[in-house]
Amino acid sequence: MTTLHLHRSGSPDGTPLLAIHGITAHGRRFDRLVSEYLFDRQVVAPDLRGHGESPVDAPWNLETHVEDLIGVLDELGWHCVDVVGHSLGANLALRLLATHPERVNRIALLDPAFELPATNMTGAAESFLVDESFETLDELVIHRRAGRVDAAIPDSDHDARIAAIRGPDSRWRLNFSRAAVVAMWGELARPLPIIMRPKPALLINALKAKLVSDPQIEYLEQCFEDQLTQVELDLGHMLYWDDLDATGRVVAGWLNN
C-alpha cells in the first residue's frame, strides 16, 4: 500500500464519495462532474499509483490498487462510502466491493473496463511501449483532440493542459508512468472475483465505445440481480466529456434516489 495524492472537491460537509479514474488519467477528471452535478457531495478522487502526482512504485496490479484505495478510506476515516468509477476505476470499484464489501455502500460504474479481450489488451500495452512526447504543450493538446466529438474538445484541451508535465528533455508528456500503464492493460483482461455481498449498483453503458459486452452485462446482472440499474447512453468511452449533462443527470439522479 502506498499513500496516494488526493483531489478534494464538492461540499466539505456533504456525504462522502470516492471517485476512481481510469487508465492514463488522474483524479481531476471528475472536476466538472462534481462542480455541476455532485457539488453537494464530499468527493475525494485519488491519483492512482503510477498516475498524476501519486508515487510510481511497483507493483502495478489490481490487488495493489484496491489496497491503496483502502488506505485512502482509512486515511480519511471513511468506513463505508458510495463509489463512482470510470473504466479501470469501475473495475476497481467492483473489486473493492468483492474484497471489502463492508467498505462500500453502493457503486456507480461508468463504462466499466473488465475482462477485456486479451489480444486487444496486448495491442494496447504494446502501443504504450513507445514514448509519446511533444515539443510544445499546444502540440500535445492538439494531438489529444484526435477522434473526439466536438462536444468533448473543451474538456480534452483542459485535461491535456492540467495533466501534462515538461520532462528533463524539455518535451511535454502526460503525467503517468508508462511502465504502470503497460502493466495495467494486461490486468484489464483478468476475470473479476465473485461478489458475495452485492450492493446497489448503477451501470452506464457508453454504446459507441462498445466496451461493455453482453457477457459482462450478464455477469453484473447475476451479481447484483434487482439491485442493478442499467442505463445506455449513445456516447463514447469518455462519456462525461461527450455529454456531461446526460452523464451527470444519470449519476446524480441515481445517487440522490
Long-range contacts (C-beta under 8 A, 24 or more apart in sequence): 1-64, 1-67, 1-68, 1-70, 1-71, 2-49, 2-54, 2-55, 2-57, 2-68, 2-71, 3-55, 3-71, 3-75, 4-46, 4-47, 4-48, 4-49, 4-54, 4-55, 4-68, 4-69, 4-71, 4-72, 5-46, 5-47, 5-52, 5-53, 5-54, 6-44, 6-45, 6-46, 6-47, 6-72, 7-31, 7-44, 7-45, 7-46, 7-47, 8-42, 8-43, 8-44, 9-34, 9-35, 9-43, 9-45, 10-34, 10-35, 10-38, 10-39, 10-40, 10-41, 10-42, 10-43, 11-39, 11-40, 11-41, 11-42, 12-42, 13-42, 14-40, 14-41, 14-42, 14-43, 15-40, 15-41, 15-42, 15-82, 16-41, 16-42, 16-44, 16-76, 16-78, 16-81, 16-82, 17-41, 17-42, 17-43, 17-44, 17-81, 17-82, 17-83, 17-84, 17-255, 18-43, 18-44, 18-45, 18-69, 18-72, 18-73, 18-78, 18-81, 18-82, 18-83, 18-84, 19-43, 19-44, 19-45, 19-83, 19-84, 19-85, 19-89, 20-45, 20-46, 20-48, 20-69, 20-83, 20-84, 20-85, 20-86, 20-88, 20-89, 20-90, 20-92, 20-93, 21-45, 21-47, 21-48, 21-51, 21-86, 21-87, 21-88, 21-89, 22-86, 22-87, 22-88, 22-89, 22-113, 23-87, 23-88, 23-113, 23-181, 23-184, 23-185, 23-188, 24-51, 24-174, 24-176, 24-181, 25-51, 25-86, 25-87, 25-163, 25-176, 26-51, 26-52, 26-53, 26-163, 26-175, 26-176, 27-52, 28-52, 28-159, 28-162, 28-163, 29-86, 29-159, 29-240, 30-84, 30-240, 32-155, 32-240, 32-244, 33-240, 33-244, 33-247, 33-248, 33-251, 36-244, 36-248, 37-244, 37-248, 37-249, 37-251, 37-252, 38-248, 38-251, 38-252, 38-255, 41-255, 44-72, 44-76, 46-72, 48-88, 48-89, 48-92, 49-180, 50-176, 50-177, 50-179, 50-180, 50-181, 50-184, 51-175, 51-176, 51-177, 51-180, 52-163, 52-175, 52-176, 53-175, 56-177, 56-179, 56-180, 58-179, 58-180, 58-183, 59-183, 60-177, 60-179, 60-180, 60-183, 60-184, 60-187, 61-183, 61-187, 62-91, 62-92, 62-95, 62-187, 62-190, 63-95, 65-92, 66-92, 66-95, 66-96, 66-99, 66-100, 69-96, 70-96, 70-100, 70-103, 73-103, 78-103, 79-103, 80-104, 80-105, 81-105, 82-106, 82-107, 82-108, 82-255, 83-107, 83-108, 84-108, 84-110, 84-251, 85-109, 85-110, 85-112, 86-110, 86-111, 86-240, 87-111, 87-112, 87-113, 87-211, 87-237, 88-113, 88-184, 88-188, 90-114, 91-188, 91-192, 94-192, 94-195, 95-192, 95-193, 97-195, 97-197, 97-198, 97-199, 98-192, 98-193, 98-194, 98-195, 98-196, 99-193, 101-195, 101-196, 101-197, 101-199, 104-199, 105-199, 106-199, 106-200, 106-201, 106-202, 107-199, 107-200, 107-201, 107-202, 108-201, 108-202, 108-204, 108-251, 108-254, 108-255, 109-201, 109-202, 109-203, 109-204, 109-220, 110-204, 110-206, 110-239, 110-240, 110-247, 110-251, 111-204, 111-205, 111-206, 111-209, 111-211, 111-212, 111-237, 111-239, 112-203, 112-211, 112-212, 112-216, 113-188, 113-211, 114-188, 114-190, 114-192, 114-216, 115-188, 115-189, 115-190, 115-191, 115-192, 115-215, 115-216, 115-219, 116-188, 116-189, 116-211, 117-189, 118-189, 121-185, 121-186, 121-188, 121-189, 122-185, 122-186, 124-185, 125-181, 125-182, 125-183, 125-185, 125-186, 128-178, 128-181, 128-182, 128-185, 129-178, 129-182, 131-173, 131-178, 132-173, 132-174, 133-167, 133-169, 133-171, 133-172, 133-173, 134-171, 134-172, 134-173, 135-171, 135-172, 136-172, 137-161, 137-164, 137-166, 137-172, 139-172, 140-164, 140-172, 140-173, 140-174, 148-238, 148-241, 149-236, 149-242, 151-241, 151-242, 151-243, 152-236, 152-238, 152-241, 152-242, 155-238, 155-240, 155-241, 155-244, 156-238, 156-241, 192-219, 194-223, 195-223, 195-224, 198-223, 198-224, 198-225, 198-227, 199-224, 199-227, 200-224, 200-227, 200-229, 201-227, 201-228, 201-229, 202-228, 202-229, 202-231, 202-250, 202-251, 202-254, 203-228, 203-229, 203-230, 203-231, 204-231, 204-232, 204-233, 204-239, 204-247, 204-250, 204-251, 205-230, 205-231, 205-232, 205-233, 206-233, 206-235, 206-236, 206-237, 206-239, 206-242, 207-232, 207-233, 207-234, 207-235, 208-234, 208-235, 208-236, 208-237, 208-242, 209-235, 209-236, 209-237, 209-239, 211-237, 229-254
